[in-house]
Amino acid sequence: METFETYSEAKARAEKKVKEIANGSHEVVLSARQSLDALAALERLNKFHADTGRHVSLLRALSQFVEIETKLPAGHTAMEAVAG
C-alpha cells in the first residue's frame, strides 16, 4: 500500500492510476484476496529459489500443479502421489 505526505501527492497518484486503468492496465484486475494469494505464492517461489537456486515462475508452478492434479484419480493429492 502506498502512503503520501500530502493530499496533492495522493490525488496525483490516483489520477495516474485512473489513466492506467483507462489504457487497459491489468494491475488492478485482481481482488484484494487474489492479490494477497498471488503475493504469498510469489514469496513462496522466491524462497524456493533462494533455497535451491532453481527459478520457477508462478505460471509454470501453477500449470504443472494443474496438470498433475488433472491426471490424479479423484480424491488423491499430488503429495500422496509423490509419497507413493
HTML snippet that shows the backbone in 3Dmol.js (N, CA, C, O; Angstrom):
<script src="https://3Dmol.org/build/3Dmol-min.js"></script>
<div id="view" style="width:600px;height:400px;position:relative"></div>
<script>
const pdb = `
ATOM      1  N   MET A   1       0.837  -1.160   0.000  1.00  0.00           N
ATOM      2  CA  MET A   1       0.000   0.000   0.000  1.00  0.00           C
ATOM      3  C   MET A   1       0.895   1.240   0.000  1.00  0.00           C
ATOM      4  O   MET A   1       1.892   1.309   0.718  1.00  0.00           O
ATOM      5  N   GLU A   2       0.520   2.189  -0.803  1.00  0.00           N
ATOM      6  CA  GLU A   2       1.278   3.432  -0.889  1.00  0.00           C
ATOM      7  C   GLU A   2       0.777   4.433   0.146  1.00  0.00           C
ATOM      8  O   GLU A   2      -0.407   4.456   0.483  1.00  0.00           O
ATOM      9  N   THR A   3       1.678   5.247   0.637  1.00  0.00           N
ATOM     10  CA  THR A   3       1.303   6.345   1.515  1.00  0.00           C
ATOM     11  C   THR A   3       1.868   7.631   0.923  1.00  0.00           C
ATOM     12  O   THR A   3       2.854   7.613   0.187  1.00  0.00           O
ATOM     13  N   PHE A   4       1.230   8.737   1.256  1.00  0.00           N
ATOM     14  CA  PHE A   4       1.613  10.017   0.689  1.00  0.00           C
ATOM     15  C   PHE A   4       1.697  11.061   1.786  1.00  0.00           C
ATOM     16  O   PHE A   4       0.971  11.004   2.778  1.00  0.00           O
ATOM     17  N   GLU A   5       2.593  12.012   1.590  1.00  0.00           N
ATOM     18  CA  GLU A   5       2.782  13.090   2.550  1.00  0.00           C
ATOM     19  C   GLU A   5       1.639  14.104   2.489  1.00  0.00           C
ATOM     20  O   GLU A   5       1.222  14.648   3.511  1.00  0.00           O
ATOM     21  N   THR A   6       1.140  14.347   1.280  1.00  0.00           N
ATOM     22  CA  THR A   6       0.132  15.388   1.106  1.00  0.00           C
ATOM     23  C   THR A   6      -1.047  14.872   0.288  1.00  0.00           C
ATOM     24  O   THR A   6      -0.959  13.858  -0.405  1.00  0.00           O
ATOM     25  N   TYR A   7      -2.141  15.597   0.393  1.00  0.00           N
ATOM     26  CA  TYR A   7      -3.332  15.283  -0.403  1.00  0.00           C
ATOM     27  C   TYR A   7      -3.025  15.409  -1.882  1.00  0.00           C
ATOM     28  O   TYR A   7      -3.469  14.578  -2.675  1.00  0.00           O
ATOM     29  N   SER A   8      -2.278  16.426  -2.268  1.00  0.00           N
ATOM     30  CA  SER A   8      -1.997  16.636  -3.695  1.00  0.00           C
ATOM     31  C   SER A   8      -1.175  15.486  -4.266  1.00  0.00           C
ATOM     32  O   SER A   8      -1.380  15.112  -5.421  1.00  0.00           O
ATOM     33  N   GLU A   9      -0.254  14.916  -3.500  1.00  0.00           N
ATOM     34  CA  GLU A   9       0.506  13.750  -3.958  1.00  0.00           C
ATOM     35  C   GLU A   9      -0.424  12.549  -4.148  1.00  0.00           C
ATOM     36  O   GLU A   9      -0.326  11.833  -5.145  1.00  0.00           O
ATOM     37  N   ALA A  10      -1.313  12.336  -3.198  1.00  0.00           N
ATOM     38  CA  ALA A  10      -2.256  11.222  -3.291  1.00  0.00           C
ATOM     39  C   ALA A  10      -3.188  11.399  -4.486  1.00  0.00           C
ATOM     40  O   ALA A  10      -3.468  10.447  -5.214  1.00  0.00           O
ATOM     41  N   LYS A  11      -3.658  12.617  -4.680  1.00  0.00           N
ATOM     42  CA  LYS A  11      -4.559  12.894  -5.802  1.00  0.00           C
ATOM     43  C   LYS A  11      -3.844  12.687  -7.131  1.00  0.00           C
ATOM     44  O   LYS A  11      -4.423  12.124  -8.060  1.00  0.00           O
ATOM     45  N   ALA A  12      -2.608  13.128  -7.234  1.00  0.00           N
ATOM     46  CA  ALA A  12      -1.839  12.947  -8.469  1.00  0.00           C
ATOM     47  C   ALA A  12      -1.654  11.464  -8.775  1.00  0.00           C
ATOM     48  O   ALA A  12      -1.772  11.042  -9.925  1.00  0.00           O
ATOM     49  N   ARG A  13      -1.364  10.675  -7.737  1.00  0.00           N
ATOM     50  CA  ARG A  13      -1.192   9.228  -7.931  1.00  0.00           C
ATOM     51  C   ARG A  13      -2.511   8.590  -8.347  1.00  0.00           C
ATOM     52  O   ARG A  13      -2.527   7.714  -9.212  1.00  0.00           O
ATOM     53  N   ALA A  14      -3.609   9.014  -7.748  1.00  0.00           N
ATOM     54  CA  ALA A  14      -4.926   8.476  -8.106  1.00  0.00           C
ATOM     55  C   ALA A  14      -5.274   8.807  -9.549  1.00  0.00           C
ATOM     56  O   ALA A  14      -5.809   7.964 -10.269  1.00  0.00           O
ATOM     57  N   GLU A  15      -4.976  10.017  -9.972  1.00  0.00           N
ATOM     58  CA  GLU A  15      -5.255  10.405 -11.357  1.00  0.00           C
ATOM     59  C   GLU A  15      -4.415   9.595 -12.335  1.00  0.00           C
ATOM     60  O   GLU A  15      -4.892   9.213 -13.403  1.00  0.00           O
ATOM     61  N   LYS A  16      -3.172   9.337 -11.971  1.00  0.00           N
ATOM     62  CA  LYS A  16      -2.311   8.497 -12.807  1.00  0.00           C
ATOM     63  C   LYS A  16      -2.880   7.082 -12.899  1.00  0.00           C
ATOM     64  O   LYS A  16      -2.892   6.476 -13.970  1.00  0.00           O
ATOM     65  N   LYS A  17      -3.350   6.563 -11.764  1.00  0.00           N
ATOM     66  CA  LYS A  17      -3.930   5.215 -11.729  1.00  0.00           C
ATOM     67  C   LYS A  17      -5.163   5.128 -12.614  1.00  0.00           C
ATOM     68  O   LYS A  17      -5.352   4.135 -13.317  1.00  0.00           O
ATOM     69  N   VAL A  18      -6.001   6.154 -12.587  1.00  0.00           N
ATOM     70  CA  VAL A  18      -7.196   6.182 -13.436  1.00  0.00           C
ATOM     71  C   VAL A  18      -6.807   6.116 -14.901  1.00  0.00           C
ATOM     72  O   VAL A  18      -7.440   5.403 -15.681  1.00  0.00           O
ATOM     73  N   LYS A  19      -5.773   6.849 -15.283  1.00  0.00           N
ATOM     74  CA  LYS A  19      -5.304   6.819 -16.676  1.00  0.00           C
ATOM     75  C   LYS A  19      -4.792   5.430 -17.046  1.00  0.00           C
ATOM     76  O   LYS A  19      -5.052   4.943 -18.147  1.00  0.00           O
ATOM     77  N   GLU A  20      -4.063   4.792 -16.128  1.00  0.00           N
ATOM     78  CA  GLU A  20      -3.551   3.442 -16.380  1.00  0.00           C
ATOM     79  C   GLU A  20      -4.697   2.465 -16.611  1.00  0.00           C
ATOM     80  O   GLU A  20      -4.648   1.644 -17.527  1.00  0.00           O
ATOM     81  N   ILE A  21      -5.716   2.558 -15.784  1.00  0.00           N
ATOM     82  CA  ILE A  21      -6.885   1.674 -15.922  1.00  0.00           C
ATOM     83  C   ILE A  21      -7.578   1.936 -17.246  1.00  0.00           C
ATOM     84  O   ILE A  21      -7.953   0.998 -17.948  1.00  0.00           O
ATOM     85  N   ALA A  22      -7.750   3.194 -17.589  1.00  0.00           N
ATOM     86  CA  ALA A  22      -8.408   3.551 -18.840  1.00  0.00           C
ATOM     87  C   ALA A  22      -7.618   3.061 -20.051  1.00  0.00           C
ATOM     88  O   ALA A  22      -8.197   2.780 -21.101  1.00  0.00           O
ATOM     89  N   ASN A  23      -6.298   2.958 -19.905  1.00  0.00           N
ATOM     90  CA  ASN A  23      -5.450   2.487 -21.001  1.00  0.00           C
ATOM     91  C   ASN A  23      -5.278   0.974 -21.006  1.00  0.00           C
ATOM     92  O   ASN A  23      -4.466   0.448 -21.767  1.00  0.00           O
ATOM     93  N   GLY A  24      -6.032   0.268 -20.167  1.00  0.00           N
ATOM     94  CA  GLY A  24      -6.023  -1.190 -20.184  1.00  0.00           C
ATOM     95  C   GLY A  24      -5.020  -1.859 -19.269  1.00  0.00           C
ATOM     96  O   GLY A  24      -4.687  -3.027 -19.474  1.00  0.00           O
ATOM     97  N   SER A  25      -4.534  -1.157 -18.272  1.00  0.00           N
ATOM     98  CA  SER A  25      -3.604  -1.760 -17.327  1.00  0.00           C
ATOM     99  C   SER A  25      -4.268  -2.947 -16.638  1.00  0.00           C
ATOM    100  O   SER A  25      -5.444  -2.891 -16.278  1.00  0.00           O
ATOM    101  N   HIS A  26      -3.505  -4.017 -16.459  1.00  0.00           N
ATOM    102  CA  HIS A  26      -4.019  -5.217 -15.793  1.00  0.00           C
ATOM    103  C   HIS A  26      -3.680  -5.231 -14.307  1.00  0.00           C
ATOM    104  O   HIS A  26      -3.985  -6.198 -13.609  1.00  0.00           O
ATOM    105  N   GLU A  27      -3.064  -4.190 -13.831  1.00  0.00           N
ATOM    106  CA  GLU A  27      -2.591  -4.142 -12.457  1.00  0.00           C
ATOM    107  C   GLU A  27      -3.704  -4.282 -11.433  1.00  0.00           C
ATOM    108  O   GLU A  27      -3.476  -4.847 -10.363  1.00  0.00           O
ATOM    109  N   VAL A  28      -4.890  -3.789 -11.722  1.00  0.00           N
ATOM    110  CA  VAL A  28      -5.960  -3.797 -10.735  1.00  0.00           C
ATOM    111  C   VAL A  28      -7.038  -4.834 -11.043  1.00  0.00           C
ATOM    112  O   VAL A  28      -8.170  -4.709 -10.575  1.00  0.00           O
ATOM    113  N   VAL A  29      -6.696  -5.847 -11.823  1.00  0.00           N
ATOM    114  CA  VAL A  29      -7.665  -6.870 -12.208  1.00  0.00           C
ATOM    115  C   VAL A  29      -7.986  -7.795 -11.035  1.00  0.00           C
ATOM    116  O   VAL A  29      -9.096  -8.320 -10.953  1.00  0.00           O
ATOM    117  N   LEU A  30      -7.049  -7.998 -10.144  1.00  0.00           N
ATOM    118  CA  LEU A  30      -7.235  -8.936  -9.047  1.00  0.00           C
ATOM    119  C   LEU A  30      -7.985  -8.301  -7.882  1.00  0.00           C
ATOM    120  O   LEU A  30      -7.857  -7.108  -7.606  1.00  0.00           O
ATOM    121  N   SER A  31      -8.765  -9.134  -7.214  1.00  0.00           N
ATOM    122  CA  SER A  31      -9.405  -8.688  -5.976  1.00  0.00           C
ATOM    123  C   SER A  31      -8.330  -8.587  -4.896  1.00  0.00           C
ATOM    124  O   SER A  31      -7.204  -9.045  -5.091  1.00  0.00           O
ATOM    125  N   ALA A  32      -8.675  -7.997  -3.778  1.00  0.00           N
ATOM    126  CA  ALA A  32      -7.721  -7.870  -2.673  1.00  0.00           C
ATOM    127  C   ALA A  32      -7.235  -9.252  -2.220  1.00  0.00           C
ATOM    128  O   ALA A  32      -6.043  -9.441  -1.980  1.00  0.00           O
ATOM    129  N   ARG A  33      -8.148 -10.208  -2.104  1.00  0.00           N
ATOM    130  CA  ARG A  33      -7.774 -11.565  -1.667  1.00  0.00           C
ATOM    131  C   ARG A  33      -6.868 -12.241  -2.689  1.00  0.00           C
ATOM    132  O   ARG A  33      -5.893 -12.897  -2.324  1.00  0.00           O
ATOM    133  N   GLN A  34      -7.197 -12.078  -3.984  1.00  0.00           N
ATOM    134  CA  GLN A  34      -6.366 -12.665  -5.038  1.00  0.00           C
ATOM    135  C   GLN A  34      -4.977 -12.043  -5.039  1.00  0.00           C
ATOM    136  O   GLN A  34      -3.983 -12.734  -5.265  1.00  0.00           O
ATOM    137  N   SER A  35      -4.907 -10.755  -4.792  1.00  0.00           N
ATOM    138  CA  SER A  35      -3.606 -10.081  -4.725  1.00  0.00           C
ATOM    139  C   SER A  35      -2.772 -10.646  -3.585  1.00  0.00           C
ATOM    140  O   SER A  35      -1.577 -10.890  -3.749  1.00  0.00           O
ATOM    141  N   LEU A  36      -3.398 -10.854  -2.428  1.00  0.00           N
ATOM    142  CA  LEU A  36      -2.679 -11.440  -1.291  1.00  0.00           C
ATOM    143  C   LEU A  36      -2.206 -12.850  -1.605  1.00  0.00           C
ATOM    144  O   LEU A  36      -1.083 -13.220  -1.263  1.00  0.00           O
ATOM    145  N   ASP A  37      -3.063 -13.646  -2.258  1.00  0.00           N
ATOM    146  CA  ASP A  37      -2.680 -15.007  -2.646  1.00  0.00           C
ATOM    147  C   ASP A  37      -1.505 -14.985  -3.621  1.00  0.00           C
ATOM    148  O   ASP A  37      -0.558 -15.758  -3.476  1.00  0.00           O
ATOM    149  N   ALA A  38      -1.569 -14.105  -4.606  1.00  0.00           N
ATOM    150  CA  ALA A  38      -0.506 -14.010  -5.606  1.00  0.00           C
ATOM    151  C   ALA A  38       0.812 -13.590  -4.954  1.00  0.00           C
ATOM    152  O   ALA A  38       1.866 -14.144  -5.267  1.00  0.00           O
ATOM    153  N   LEU A  39       0.751 -12.621  -4.057  1.00  0.00           N
ATOM    154  CA  LEU A  39       1.965 -12.193  -3.366  1.00  0.00           C
ATOM    155  C   LEU A  39       2.544 -13.307  -2.504  1.00  0.00           C
ATOM    156  O   LEU A  39       3.759 -13.501  -2.471  1.00  0.00           O
ATOM    157  N   ALA A  40       1.686 -14.036  -1.812  1.00  0.00           N
ATOM    158  CA  ALA A  40       2.154 -15.154  -0.985  1.00  0.00           C
ATOM    159  C   ALA A  40       2.782 -16.239  -1.854  1.00  0.00           C
ATOM    160  O   ALA A  40       3.807 -16.816  -1.490  1.00  0.00           O
ATOM    161  N   ALA A  41       2.167 -16.515  -3.000  1.00  0.00           N
ATOM    162  CA  ALA A  41       2.716 -17.520  -3.917  1.00  0.00           C
ATOM    163  C   ALA A  41       4.082 -17.076  -4.443  1.00  0.00           C
ATOM    164  O   ALA A  41       5.009 -17.882  -4.522  1.00  0.00           O
ATOM    165  N   LEU A  42       4.205 -15.813  -4.798  1.00  0.00           N
ATOM    166  CA  LEU A  42       5.490 -15.301  -5.278  1.00  0.00           C
ATOM    167  C   LEU A  42       6.546 -15.342  -4.180  1.00  0.00           C
ATOM    168  O   LEU A  42       7.707 -15.647  -4.455  1.00  0.00           O
ATOM    169  N   GLU A  43       6.168 -15.042  -2.953  1.00  0.00           N
ATOM    170  CA  GLU A  43       7.106 -15.150  -1.837  1.00  0.00           C
ATOM    171  C   GLU A  43       7.573 -16.593  -1.666  1.00  0.00           C
ATOM    172  O   GLU A  43       8.752 -16.849  -1.422  1.00  0.00           O
ATOM    173  N   ARG A  44       6.642 -17.525  -1.796  1.00  0.00           N
ATOM    174  CA  ARG A  44       6.995 -18.948  -1.661  1.00  0.00           C
ATOM    175  C   ARG A  44       7.960 -19.369  -2.765  1.00  0.00           C
ATOM    176  O   ARG A  44       8.910 -20.110  -2.513  1.00  0.00           O
ATOM    177  N   LEU A  45       7.715 -18.895  -3.992  1.00  0.00           N
ATOM    178  CA  LEU A  45       8.613 -19.208  -5.101  1.00  0.00           C
ATOM    179  C   LEU A  45       9.983 -18.558  -4.914  1.00  0.00           C
ATOM    180  O   LEU A  45      11.004 -19.148  -5.266  1.00  0.00           O
ATOM    181  N   ASN A  46      10.008 -17.345  -4.361  1.00  0.00           N
ATOM    182  CA  ASN A  46      11.290 -16.692  -4.077  1.00  0.00           C
ATOM    183  C   ASN A  46      12.081 -17.466  -3.037  1.00  0.00           C
ATOM    184  O   ASN A  46      13.300 -17.589  -3.151  1.00  0.00           O
ATOM    185  N   LYS A  47      11.397 -17.994  -2.016  1.00  0.00           N
ATOM    186  CA  LYS A  47      12.073 -18.815  -1.005  1.00  0.00           C
ATOM    187  C   LYS A  47      12.617 -20.094  -1.634  1.00  0.00           C
ATOM    188  O   LYS A  47      13.737 -20.512  -1.342  1.00  0.00           O
ATOM    189  N   PHE A  48      11.816 -20.709  -2.499  1.00  0.00           N
ATOM    190  CA  PHE A  48      12.269 -21.907  -3.216  1.00  0.00           C
ATOM    191  C   PHE A  48      13.539 -21.596  -4.011  1.00  0.00           C
ATOM    192  O   PHE A  48      14.492 -22.375  -4.003  1.00  0.00           O
ATOM    193  N   HIS A  49      13.544 -20.461  -4.689  1.00  0.00           N
ATOM    194  CA  HIS A  49      14.712 -20.056  -5.474  1.00  0.00           C
ATOM    195  C   HIS A  49      15.926 -19.840  -4.566  1.00  0.00           C
ATOM    196  O   HIS A  49      17.032 -20.280  -4.881  1.00  0.00           O
ATOM    197  N   ALA A  50      15.710 -19.161  -3.444  1.00  0.00           N
ATOM    198  CA  ALA A  50      16.802 -18.916  -2.501  1.00  0.00           C
ATOM    199  C   ALA A  50      17.347 -20.217  -1.923  1.00  0.00           C
ATOM    200  O   ALA A  50      18.556 -20.355  -1.736  1.00  0.00           O
ATOM    201  N   ASP A  51      16.463 -21.172  -1.640  1.00  0.00           N
ATOM    202  CA  ASP A  51      16.871 -22.439  -1.032  1.00  0.00           C
ATOM    203  C   ASP A  51      17.542 -23.388  -2.018  1.00  0.00           C
ATOM    204  O   ASP A  51      18.440 -24.142  -1.643  1.00  0.00           O
ATOM    205  N   THR A  52      17.107 -23.353  -3.281  1.00  0.00           N
ATOM    206  CA  THR A  52      17.563 -24.357  -4.253  1.00  0.00           C
ATOM    207  C   THR A  52      18.368 -23.791  -5.415  1.00  0.00           C
ATOM    208  O   THR A  52      19.072 -24.529  -6.105  1.00  0.00           O
ATOM    209  N   GLY A  53      18.264 -22.481  -5.633  1.00  0.00           N
ATOM    210  CA  GLY A  53      18.916 -21.885  -6.797  1.00  0.00           C
ATOM    211  C   GLY A  53      18.125 -22.086  -8.077  1.00  0.00           C
ATOM    212  O   GLY A  53      18.537 -21.635  -9.146  1.00  0.00           O
ATOM    213  N   ARG A  54      17.000 -22.757  -7.970  1.00  0.00           N
ATOM    214  CA  ARG A  54      16.161 -23.020  -9.152  1.00  0.00           C
ATOM    215  C   ARG A  54      15.054 -21.981  -9.231  1.00  0.00           C
ATOM    216  O   ARG A  54      14.382 -21.690  -8.241  1.00  0.00           O
ATOM    217  N   HIS A  55      14.877 -21.426 -10.429  1.00  0.00           N
ATOM    218  CA  HIS A  55      13.824 -20.427 -10.640  1.00  0.00           C
ATOM    219  C   HIS A  55      12.628 -21.073 -11.316  1.00  0.00           C
ATOM    220  O   HIS A  55      12.771 -21.747 -12.336  1.00  0.00           O
ATOM    221  N   VAL A  56      11.464 -20.869 -10.754  1.00  0.00           N
ATOM    222  CA  VAL A  56      10.208 -21.348 -11.325  1.00  0.00           C
ATOM    223  C   VAL A  56       9.231 -20.182 -11.308  1.00  0.00           C
ATOM    224  O   VAL A  56       9.015 -19.564 -10.265  1.00  0.00           O
ATOM    225  N   SER A  57       8.641 -19.879 -12.459  1.00  0.00           N
ATOM    226  CA  SER A  57       7.662 -18.789 -12.500  1.00  0.00           C
ATOM    227  C   SER A  57       6.358 -19.242 -11.861  1.00  0.00           C
ATOM    228  O   SER A  57       6.095 -20.439 -11.740  1.00  0.00           O
ATOM    229  N   LEU A  58       5.557 -18.287 -11.459  1.00  0.00           N
ATOM    230  CA  LEU A  58       4.253 -18.592 -10.881  1.00  0.00           C
ATOM    231  C   LEU A  58       3.390 -19.334 -11.892  1.00  0.00           C
ATOM    232  O   LEU A  58       2.699 -20.286 -11.532  1.00  0.00           O
ATOM    233  N   LEU A  59       3.420 -18.914 -13.143  1.00  0.00           N
ATOM    234  CA  LEU A  59       2.634 -19.579 -14.178  1.00  0.00           C
ATOM    235  C   LEU A  59       3.088 -21.028 -14.364  1.00  0.00           C
ATOM    236  O   LEU A  59       2.256 -21.930 -14.460  1.00  0.00           O
ATOM    237  N   ARG A  60       4.392 -21.252 -14.416  1.00  0.00           N
ATOM    238  CA  ARG A  60       4.894 -22.626 -14.583  1.00  0.00           C
ATOM    239  C   ARG A  60       4.502 -23.500 -13.390  1.00  0.00           C
ATOM    240  O   ARG A  60       4.077 -24.641 -13.568  1.00  0.00           O
ATOM    241  N   ALA A  61       4.642 -22.969 -12.187  1.00  0.00           N
ATOM    242  CA  ALA A  61       4.296 -23.748 -10.996  1.00  0.00           C
ATOM    243  C   ALA A  61       2.819 -24.123 -11.007  1.00  0.00           C
ATOM    244  O   ALA A  61       2.468 -25.276 -10.755  1.00  0.00           O
ATOM    245  N   LEU A  62       1.974 -23.177 -11.293  1.00  0.00           N
ATOM    246  CA  LEU A  62       0.542 -23.447 -11.311  1.00  0.00           C
ATOM    247  C   LEU A  62       0.170 -24.388 -12.451  1.00  0.00           C
ATOM    248  O   LEU A  62      -0.657 -25.283 -12.272  1.00  0.00           O
ATOM    249  N   SER A  63       0.771 -24.193 -13.612  1.00  0.00           N
ATOM    250  CA  SER A  63       0.474 -25.058 -14.757  1.00  0.00           C
ATOM    251  C   SER A  63       0.840 -26.507 -14.460  1.00  0.00           C
ATOM    252  O   SER A  63       0.076 -27.420 -14.773  1.00  0.00           O
ATOM    253  N   GLN A  64       2.007 -26.716 -13.857  1.00  0.00           N
ATOM    254  CA  GLN A  64       2.407 -28.076 -13.505  1.00  0.00           C
ATOM    255  C   GLN A  64       1.477 -28.672 -12.460  1.00  0.00           C
ATOM    256  O   GLN A  64       1.098 -29.839 -12.554  1.00  0.00           O
ATOM    257  N   PHE A  65       1.112 -27.876 -11.467  1.00  0.00           N
ATOM    258  CA  PHE A  65       0.198 -28.346 -10.434  1.00  0.00           C
ATOM    259  C   PHE A  65      -1.129 -28.797 -11.052  1.00  0.00           C
ATOM    260  O   PHE A  65      -1.621 -29.884 -10.748  1.00  0.00           O
ATOM    261  N   VAL A  66      -1.701 -27.968 -11.912  1.00  0.00           N
ATOM    262  CA  VAL A  66      -2.992 -28.296 -12.529  1.00  0.00           C
ATOM    263  C   VAL A  66      -2.862 -29.550 -13.394  1.00  0.00           C
ATOM    264  O   VAL A  66      -3.744 -30.408 -13.373  1.00  0.00           O
ATOM    265  N   GLU A  67      -1.780 -29.663 -14.147  1.00  0.00           N
ATOM    266  CA  GLU A  67      -1.578 -30.848 -14.991  1.00  0.00           C
ATOM    267  C   GLU A  67      -1.479 -32.119 -14.145  1.00  0.00           C
ATOM    268  O   GLU A  67      -2.073 -33.143 -14.483  1.00  0.00           O
ATOM    269  N   ILE A  68      -0.734 -32.049 -13.056  1.00  0.00           N
ATOM    270  CA  ILE A  68      -0.598 -33.207 -12.161  1.00  0.00           C
ATOM    271  C   ILE A  68      -1.938 -33.551 -11.526  1.00  0.00           C
ATOM    272  O   ILE A  68      -2.353 -34.710 -11.532  1.00  0.00           O
ATOM    273  N   GLU A  69      -2.612 -32.549 -10.980  1.00  0.00           N
ATOM    274  CA  GLU A  69      -3.893 -32.797 -10.321  1.00  0.00           C
ATOM    275  C   GLU A  69      -4.929 -33.365 -11.294  1.00  0.00           C
ATOM    276  O   GLU A  69      -5.764 -34.181 -10.904  1.00  0.00           O
ATOM    277  N   THR A  70      -4.879 -32.943 -12.536  1.00  0.00           N
ATOM    278  CA  THR A  70      -5.816 -33.428 -13.548  1.00  0.00           C
ATOM    279  C   THR A  70      -5.611 -34.915 -13.825  1.00  0.00           C
ATOM    280  O   THR A  70      -6.566 -35.634 -14.116  1.00  0.00           O
ATOM    281  N   LYS A  71      -4.374 -35.369 -13.734  1.00  0.00           N
ATOM    282  CA  LYS A  71      -4.059 -36.775 -14.034  1.00  0.00           C
ATOM    283  C   LYS A  71      -4.272 -37.713 -12.847  1.00  0.00           C
ATOM    284  O   LYS A  71      -4.298 -38.932 -13.018  1.00  0.00           O
ATOM    285  N   LEU A  72      -4.423 -37.160 -11.663  1.00  0.00           N
ATOM    286  CA  LEU A  72      -4.617 -37.999 -10.476  1.00  0.00           C
ATOM    287  C   LEU A  72      -6.065 -38.466 -10.366  1.00  0.00           C
ATOM    288  O   LEU A  72      -6.988 -37.752 -10.757  1.00  0.00           O
ATOM    289  N   PRO A  73      -6.252 -39.668  -9.830  1.00  0.00           N
ATOM    290  CA  PRO A  73      -7.624 -40.117  -9.573  1.00  0.00           C
ATOM    291  C   PRO A  73      -8.298 -39.210  -8.547  1.00  0.00           C
ATOM    292  O   PRO A  73      -7.635 -38.634  -7.685  1.00  0.00           O
ATOM    293  N   ALA A  74      -9.600 -39.092  -8.648  1.00  0.00           N
ATOM    294  CA  ALA A  74     -10.356 -38.256  -7.709  1.00  0.00           C
ATOM    295  C   ALA A  74     -10.048 -38.660  -6.275  1.00  0.00           C
ATOM    296  O   ALA A  74      -9.954 -39.845  -5.956  1.00  0.00           O
ATOM    297  N   GLY A  75      -9.896 -37.672  -5.427  1.00  0.00           N
ATOM    298  CA  GLY A  75      -9.662 -37.941  -4.018  1.00  0.00           C
ATOM    299  C   GLY A  75      -8.203 -38.111  -3.653  1.00  0.00           C
ATOM    300  O   GLY A  75      -7.901 -38.302  -2.475  1.00  0.00           O
ATOM    301  N   HIS A  76      -7.271 -38.050  -4.613  1.00  0.00           N
ATOM    302  CA  HIS A  76      -5.857 -38.190  -4.336  1.00  0.00           C
ATOM    303  C   HIS A  76      -5.165 -36.845  -4.577  1.00  0.00           C
ATOM    304  O   HIS A  76      -5.544 -36.085  -5.469  1.00  0.00           O
ATOM    305  N   THR A  77      -4.157 -36.575  -3.775  1.00  0.00           N
ATOM    306  CA  THR A  77      -3.422 -35.319  -3.923  1.00  0.00           C
ATOM    307  C   THR A  77      -2.049 -35.560  -4.533  1.00  0.00           C
ATOM    308  O   THR A  77      -1.556 -36.688  -4.562  1.00  0.00           O
ATOM    309  N   ALA A  78      -1.442 -34.489  -5.018  1.00  0.00           N
ATOM    310  CA  ALA A  78      -0.096 -34.587  -5.580  1.00  0.00           C
ATOM    311  C   ALA A  78       0.893 -35.067  -4.525  1.00  0.00           C
ATOM    312  O   ALA A  78       1.782 -35.863  -4.827  1.00  0.00           O
ATOM    313  N   MET A  79       0.747 -34.598  -3.305  1.00  0.00           N
ATOM    314  CA  MET A  79       1.661 -35.027  -2.232  1.00  0.00           C
ATOM    315  C   MET A  79       1.515 -36.527  -1.963  1.00  0.00           C
ATOM    316  O   MET A  79       2.512 -37.200  -1.701  1.00  0.00           O
ATOM    317  N   GLU A  80       0.303 -37.055  -2.022  1.00  0.00           N
ATOM    318  CA  GLU A  80       0.123 -38.503  -1.855  1.00  0.00           C
ATOM    319  C   GLU A  80       0.802 -39.265  -2.981  1.00  0.00           C
ATOM    320  O   GLU A  80       1.399 -40.318  -2.757  1.00  0.00           O
ATOM    321  N   ALA A  81       0.711 -38.729  -4.195  1.00  0.00           N
ATOM    322  CA  ALA A  81       1.345 -39.397  -5.348  1.00  0.00           C
ATOM    323  C   ALA A  81       2.854 -39.406  -5.196  1.00  0.00           C
ATOM    324  O   ALA A  81       3.495 -40.409  -5.509  1.00  0.00           O
ATOM    325  N   VAL A  82       3.429 -38.325  -4.729  1.00  0.00           N
ATOM    326  CA  VAL A  82       4.879 -38.246  -4.536  1.00  0.00           C
ATOM    327  C   VAL A  82       5.321 -39.205  -3.438  1.00  0.00           C
ATOM    328  O   VAL A  82       6.369 -39.842  -3.542  1.00  0.00           O
ATOM    329  N   ALA A  83       4.509 -39.303  -2.378  1.00  0.00           N
ATOM    330  CA  ALA A  83       4.850 -40.181  -1.260  1.00  0.00           C
ATOM    331  C   ALA A  83       4.743 -41.657  -1.639  1.00  0.00           C
ATOM    332  O   ALA A  83       5.295 -42.525  -0.963  1.00  0.00           O
ATOM    333  N   GLY A  84       4.030 -41.925  -2.724  1.00  0.00           N
ATOM    334  CA  GLY A  84       3.981 -43.299  -3.203  1.00  0.00           C
ATOM    335  C   GLY A  84       2.693 -43.959  -2.875  1.00  0.00           C
ATOM    336  O   GLY A  84       2.494 -45.126  -3.212  1.00  0.00           O
TER     337      GLY A  84
END
`;
const viewer = $3Dmol.createViewer("view");
viewer.addModel(pdb, "pdb");
viewer.setStyle({}, {cartoon: {color: "spectrum"}});
viewer.zoomTo();
viewer.render();
</script>
